[in-house]
Amino acid sequence: MSNIAVILAGGTGKRMGSPVPKQFMDLRGRAVIEYSIETFNRHDAIDEVAVVVHPDWRGELEAIVARNQWKKLKKVIDGGAERYMSTLNAVMAYIDYPDDTNLLLHDAARPFVTPSIVDRVVTALQSNEAVGVAVPSTDTVWEVHPDMSADMTGMQMGIPRLVARIPERRLMWRAQTPQAFRLPLIRDAYQRALQDPQFAATDDCGVVRRYMPGVKIAVVEGEERNMKLTSVDDMPVLINYMKR
């Protein structure tokens, strides 16, 4: 059984409104993406590392790789227009690997994944085909009615949504990455998904849950420091974690 960490770095920064994709932003002298690659490269249980990157930023990534000379980084894969396409490209890059290959798919915008999280994921993969990382929600979560007239733009104009359901808080967990899968499982899940004209996804565990409903997805606990960089306001929080 081999464990391959795939860093998903295909974004271009449009959602964040930055000329530089967030995975390439400077974080205390290093690009954001360098931290997670470093963690996986150093981890004894990880056999190989790959990075999925937008073609326009491939040169920037290759310069970073040249500076660091990570021995386990074997593949640089072109990303797709959507996140799920980047995952699919990664799966196809390993399509000929043995069936006992595990892919650990990690967001490049989560720089501080820890060795302990990787330990828990790899251990869970020994007895599960799919593993997710999550942290318990400390906030009550509301499910709201899908009223298209009250989307975010509408809410900013004062049009409220309506509460549909309030799930029990102790059952609500916030998903993180890596999300890890046995290679044949994630391959088959995406093959089924691509036959669905309504398919849309931002979460790989969600793809397995929807299109391979008989498969149990194990959940291991993440850590708050494994947060995702989503806006410039998150930078001071990440820097604070570095001081701990």
C-alpha positions as CSV (number, residue, x, y, z in Angstrom):
1,M,0.0,0.0,0.0
2,S,1.4,3.4,-1.0
3,N,0.2,6.9,0.2
4,I,0.4,9.7,-2.3
5,A,-0.2,13.3,-1.2
6,V,-1.8,15.5,-3.9
7,I,-1.7,19.2,-3.2
8,L,-4.6,20.9,-5.1
9,A,-3.3,24.3,-6.2
10,G,-5.3,25.0,-9.3
11,G,-7.0,28.2,-8.2
12,T,-6.1,31.6,-9.9
13,G,-7.1,34.0,-7.1
14,K,-10.3,35.3,-8.8
15,R,-12.5,34.6,-5.7
16,M,-10.1,36.3,-3.4
17,G,-9.7,39.3,-5.7
18,S,-6.0,39.0,-5.7
19,P,-3.6,39.2,-8.7
20,V,-1.6,36.4,-7.0
21,P,-3.4,33.0,-6.2
22,K,-3.6,32.6,-2.5
23,Q,-1.4,29.5,-2.6
24,F,1.5,31.6,-3.9
25,M,1.1,34.5,-1.5
26,D,4.0,35.3,0.8
27,L,3.6,33.9,4.3
28,R,6.6,34.8,6.4
29,G,9.1,34.5,3.6
30,R,7.7,31.4,1.9
31,A,4.8,30.8,-0.5
32,V,1.7,29.5,1.3
33,I,1.9,26.3,-0.7
34,E,5.5,25.5,0.5
35,Y,4.3,24.7,4.0
36,S,2.0,21.8,3.2
37,I,4.4,20.4,0.6
38,E,7.1,20.4,3.2
39,T,4.9,18.6,5.8
40,F,4.0,15.8,3.4
41,N,7.5,15.5,2.0
42,R,8.9,15.0,5.4
43,H,6.3,12.5,6.6
44,D,7.5,8.9,6.8
45,A,4.1,7.5,5.8
46,I,4.0,9.5,2.5
47,D,5.6,7.8,-0.4
48,E,5.1,10.5,-3.1
49,V,3.9,14.0,-3.5
50,A,2.2,15.6,-6.5
51,V,0.9,19.2,-7.1
52,V,-2.0,20.2,-9.3
53,V,-1.5,23.7,-10.5
54,H,-3.0,26.1,-13.1
55,P,-0.9,26.1,-16.3
56,D,-0.4,29.8,-16.0
57,W,1.3,29.3,-12.7
58,R,3.3,26.2,-13.5
59,G,6.5,28.2,-13.9
60,E,6.1,29.8,-10.5
61,L,5.6,26.4,-8.9
62,E,8.6,24.9,-10.7
63,A,10.8,27.7,-9.4
64,I,9.6,26.9,-5.9
65,V,10.3,23.2,-6.4
66,A,13.8,24.0,-7.7
67,R,14.6,26.0,-4.5
68,N,13.4,23.3,-2.2
69,Q,14.4,20.1,-4.0
70,W,11.7,18.0,-2.3
71,K,12.7,14.4,-3.0
72,K,9.2,13.0,-2.9
73,L,7.6,15.5,-5.3
74,K,7.3,13.4,-8.5
75,K,4.5,15.0,-10.5
76,V,3.3,18.5,-11.4
77,I,-0.2,18.1,-12.9
78,D,-2.2,20.7,-14.9
79,G,-5.3,21.8,-13.0
80,G,-8.8,22.2,-14.5
81,A,-11.2,25.1,-14.7
82,E,-13.1,23.8,-11.7
83,R,-11.8,22.2,-8.5
84,Y,-13.3,18.8,-9.4
85,M,-11.5,18.8,-12.7
86,S,-8.2,19.2,-10.8
87,T,-9.0,16.2,-8.7
88,L,-10.0,14.3,-11.8
89,N,-6.7,15.2,-13.5
90,A,-4.8,13.9,-10.4
91,V,-6.8,10.7,-10.4
92,M,-6.0,10.2,-14.1
93,A,-2.3,10.8,-13.5
94,Y,-2.2,7.8,-11.2
95,I,-4.8,5.6,-13.1
96,D,-2.2,2.9,-13.8
97,Y,-1.0,2.6,-10.2
98,P,-1.9,-0.5,-8.1
99,D,-5.4,-0.7,-6.6
100,D,-4.0,-0.4,-3.1
101,T,-2.7,3.1,-3.8
102,N,-4.1,5.9,-1.5
103,L,-4.6,9.5,-2.7
104,L,-4.6,12.1,0.0
105,L,-6.1,15.2,-1.6
106,H,-5.2,18.4,0.2
107,D,-6.0,22.1,-0.4
108,A,-2.9,24.2,-1.0
109,A,-4.6,27.0,0.9
110,R,-4.3,25.0,4.1
111,P,-0.6,25.5,4.8
112,F,-0.5,24.2,8.4
113,V,-1.7,20.6,8.0
114,T,0.2,18.8,10.8
115,P,2.0,15.5,10.9
116,S,-0.5,14.3,13.5
117,I,-3.4,14.9,11.1
118,V,-1.5,12.9,8.4
119,D,-0.9,10.1,11.0
120,R,-4.6,9.9,11.7
121,V,-5.6,9.8,8.1
122,V,-3.0,7.2,7.1
123,T,-4.0,5.0,10.1
124,A,-7.7,5.2,9.1
125,L,-6.9,4.3,5.5
126,Q,-5.7,0.9,6.7
127,S,-9.3,-0.2,7.3
128,N,-11.3,2.3,5.3
129,E,-11.6,3.2,1.6
130,A,-12.5,6.9,2.3
131,V,-11.3,9.2,5.0
132,G,-12.2,12.8,5.8
133,V,-10.8,15.3,8.3
134,A,-13.0,17.5,10.3
135,V,-13.3,19.5,13.5
136,P,-16.4,19.8,15.7
137,S,-18.5,22.9,15.1
138,T,-18.5,25.2,18.1
139,D,-21.3,27.3,16.5
140,T,-24.9,26.3,16.0
141,V,-25.5,25.7,12.3
142,W,-28.6,26.8,10.5
143,E,-29.9,25.2,7.3
144,V,-31.9,27.8,5.4
145,H,-34.4,27.6,2.6
146,P,-32.9,27.7,-0.8
147,D,-34.7,30.8,-1.8
148,M,-32.9,32.1,-4.9
149,S,-34.4,35.6,-4.4
150,A,-32.5,35.8,-1.1
151,D,-29.0,34.9,-2.2
152,M,-26.0,36.8,-0.8
153,T,-26.7,39.8,-3.0
154,G,-30.3,39.8,-1.8
155,M,-29.3,39.5,1.8
156,Q,-27.0,42.5,1.4
157,M,-30.0,44.4,0.1
158,G,-32.0,43.5,3.2
159,I,-33.9,40.5,1.8
160,P,-33.7,37.8,4.5
161,R,-33.5,34.0,4.2
162,L,-35.7,31.8,6.3
163,V,-34.5,29.1,8.7
164,A,-35.5,25.6,7.5
165,R,-33.8,23.4,10.1
166,I,-31.5,23.7,13.0
167,P,-29.4,20.5,13.2
168,E,-28.1,19.2,16.5
169,R,-24.8,21.0,17.1
170,R,-22.9,18.0,18.5
171,L,-23.4,16.2,15.2
172,M,-22.1,19.1,13.1
173,W,-18.4,19.0,12.0
174,R,-16.5,21.4,9.8
175,A,-14.7,19.6,6.9
176,Q,-11.0,20.1,6.3
177,T,-8.5,18.4,4.1
178,P,-6.8,16.1,3.3
179,Q,-9.6,13.9,2.1
180,A,-8.2,10.5,1.3
181,F,-9.4,7.6,-0.8
182,R,-8.3,4.3,-2.2
183,L,-7.6,5.0,-5.9
184,P,-10.2,2.7,-7.4
185,L,-12.9,4.2,-5.2
186,I,-12.3,7.9,-6.1
187,R,-11.8,6.9,-9.8
188,D,-15.2,5.1,-9.9
189,A,-17.0,7.8,-8.0
190,Y,-15.9,10.4,-10.5
191,Q,-16.7,8.2,-13.5
192,R,-20.3,8.0,-12.2
193,A,-20.4,11.7,-11.4
194,L,-19.4,12.7,-14.9
195,Q,-22.4,10.8,-16.3
196,D,-24.7,13.1,-14.3
197,P,-25.6,16.3,-16.2
198,Q,-26.4,18.0,-12.9
199,F,-23.0,17.2,-11.4
200,A,-21.3,19.9,-9.4
201,A,-18.9,19.5,-6.5
202,T,-16.4,21.4,-4.3
203,D,-15.8,18.4,-2.0
204,D,-14.4,15.0,-2.9
205,C,-16.0,13.2,0.0
206,G,-19.3,14.6,-1.2
207,V,-18.7,13.0,-4.6
208,V,-18.2,9.6,-3.0
209,R,-21.1,10.1,-0.7
210,R,-23.5,11.0,-3.6
211,Y,-22.3,8.5,-6.2
212,M,-21.0,5.7,-4.1
213,P,-23.6,5.7,-1.3
214,G,-22.8,2.3,0.0
215,V,-19.2,3.3,1.0
216,K,-18.6,4.5,4.5
217,I,-16.5,7.6,4.9
218,A,-14.5,7.6,8.1
219,V,-13.8,10.9,9.9
220,V,-10.7,11.7,11.8
221,E,-10.3,14.8,13.9
222,G,-8.5,17.8,12.4
223,E,-7.1,20.8,14.1
224,E,-8.0,24.5,14.1
225,R,-4.5,25.5,12.8
226,N,-5.3,23.5,9.6
227,M,-7.5,26.4,8.6
228,K,-8.0,27.5,5.0
229,L,-6.8,30.8,3.7
230,T,-9.9,32.4,2.1
231,S,-9.4,36.1,2.5
232,V,-6.6,38.6,3.4
233,D,-8.1,38.8,6.9
234,D,-7.0,35.2,7.5
235,M,-3.3,36.1,7.1
236,P,-2.8,37.5,10.6
237,V,-4.5,34.3,12.0
238,L,-2.1,32.1,10.1
239,I,0.9,34.2,11.2
240,N,-0.3,33.9,14.8
241,Y,-0.3,30.1,14.5
242,M,3.3,30.2,13.4
243,K,4.2,31.8,16.7
244,R,2.8,29.0,18.8
